[in-house]
Amino acid sequence: MPARRSPWMNQELDDLRDLARTFSKKEIEPNIESFIKNKQVDRELWNKAGELGLLCISIPEEYGGGGGTFAHETVIMEEQAYVGDSSWGAALHSGIVAHYLLAYGTEAQKHEWLPKMAGGEVVGAIAMTEPGTGSDLQGIRTQAIREGEEYVVNGAKTFITNGVQADMVLVAVKTNPTEAAAGISLVIIPTDTEGFRRGRALDKIGMKGQDTCELFFEDIRVPAANLLGSEEGQGFIQLMSQLPQERLIVGVSCVAAMEACLDLTLDYVHSRTAFGRPIFGFQNTKFELAEIATEARVARSFVDECIELHVKGELDIPTAAMVKYWASERAGVVVDKCLQLFGGYGFMEEYPIARAFTDLRVSRIYAGTTEIMKEIIARTLRTPNGV
Ligand SMILES: Cc1cc2nc3c(=O)[nH]c(=O)nc-3n(C[C@H](O)[C@H](O)[C@H](O)COP(=O)(O)OP(=O)(O)OC[C@H]3O[C@@H](n4cnc5c(N)ncnc54)[C@H](O)[C@@H]3O)c2cc1C
């Protein structure tokens, strides 16, 4: 495919890409099988990334971060996707959890947690989903009830990325259980708090090396100062404001995965032969690959536009929903077409294309399902007269 450089790239980002590529090839790619076997990455991976400045790169330097932008986070995510890894939850740690702290945390909270997250000393997670509710966040039942200078937290969360390794979890709770959205707050819970318990790493059909688990809170007591921000009832607004970045992150990884799948497939169809010629020699293969390359290019253009908007602080909620919906749905189509060109080998777990097929399925579900993305987009649709 003709080489294409994203318009938001620059020399500094090229240098970062070299570093991130070397790190991904040296520290991640050779260990993917072992991450999958252990259902989690090696804990030291976080420290190694922290030493190189690859964690919290878009957090200001005064809080220990790299002082970069979302474009810097993107480069790191893309290089991880290009080696076919879905195990390491760094995008969630750096691109999501750290940004809640940056946007809403008090100065004390930012200084306490962000430098340790940037160094890899603390792994972060965010827990919204519960066994009884996911899409409908207003229905969460985990409670944090204020008693003097403490909150008493009770409840359970499920499907939490980085849940096994997390040292700190941002937990969505009801500080006022009689209210719906207005009763939600976010509370910082260190995982060494008495009464905090984790379930085992869940068995998933894809992303098998990522430590996704249940979390339980039984009469946990945390200082009232652990409320994210200084006012109760702000959680829903905080979540709605940060979810566009989370959804763009999913869009970025889906586009990078499409590009990686195209490269894997191109390699394969040139080396595998049937009926005396490479698989690439069949017109059907060329047509399929032409479609795949076009899908990846179109999705790349849209995600690049969204990255540029987001770096300028102009990515709105419906456009973020569009890129998440579009990139994840098209990635599903692309990986399925690619897998078909591998024949039976595409069905074997040790083939990266097979892993990409199962890994990508969740992109249409987490960070808000495709159906919820369409709801968000549809709410903004008006006739030219504004009806
Ligand atoms: C691997 C993995 C990692 C995850 N990581 C995290 C994490 O780190 N933190 C976290 O908090 N959560 C995490 N999640 C949870 C994820 O965000 C939820 O699974 C997702 O939001 C959907 O919620 P649900 O599973 O409860 O499905 P439900 O909300 O029960 O939805 C079931 C179906 O109903 C549809 N539906 C629901 N409401 C509507 C509607 N209004 N209109 C039309 N259709 C609708 C949905 O689209 C879906 O198809 C993770 C999930 C997975 C699988």
The ligand as an ORCA input file, in Angstrom:
! r2SCAN-3c Opt
* xyz 0 1
  C     -12.785     -7.412     28.008
  C     -13.622     -6.372     28.666
  C     -13.016     -5.328     29.351
  C     -13.784     -4.365     30.005
  N     -13.176     -3.396     30.752
  C     -13.930     -2.589     31.540
  C     -13.317     -1.699     32.471
  O     -12.087     -1.622     32.563
  N     -14.115     -0.959     33.264
  C     -15.473     -1.015     33.195
  O     -16.137     -0.315     33.944
  N     -16.085     -1.847     32.310
  C     -15.353     -2.635     31.500
  N     -15.956     -3.504     30.626
  C     -17.414     -3.547     30.579
  C     -18.026     -2.998     29.296
  O     -17.842     -1.610     29.206
  C     -19.521     -3.426     29.279
  O     -19.537     -4.832     29.071
  C     -20.319     -2.700     28.213
  O     -20.470     -1.340     28.533
  C     -21.718     -3.314     28.032
  O     -22.368     -3.481     29.264
  P     -23.023     -4.906     29.620
  O     -21.994     -5.955     29.411
  O     -23.638     -4.808     30.966
  O     -24.155     -5.130     28.536
  P     -25.665     -4.623     28.648
  O     -25.718     -3.203     29.020
  O     -26.427     -5.607     29.480
  O     -26.127     -4.777     27.127
  C     -26.565     -6.025     26.545
  C     -27.050     -5.730     25.129
  O     -28.152     -4.829     25.188
  C     -27.893     -3.713     24.344
  N     -28.490     -2.487     24.894
  C     -28.373     -1.989     26.156
  N     -29.008     -0.813     26.254
  C     -29.518     -0.546     25.017
  C     -30.261      0.543     24.453
  N     -30.598      1.612     25.174
  N     -30.623      0.460     23.155
  C     -30.280     -0.601     22.399
  N     -29.574     -1.653     22.875
  C     -29.183     -1.622     24.148
  C     -26.366     -3.582     24.312
  O     -25.955     -2.828     23.196
  C     -25.975     -5.055     24.250
  O     -26.069     -5.502     22.944
  C     -15.205     -4.439     29.932
  C     -15.818     -5.479     29.201
  C     -15.051     -6.437     28.594
  C     -15.755     -7.565     27.875
*
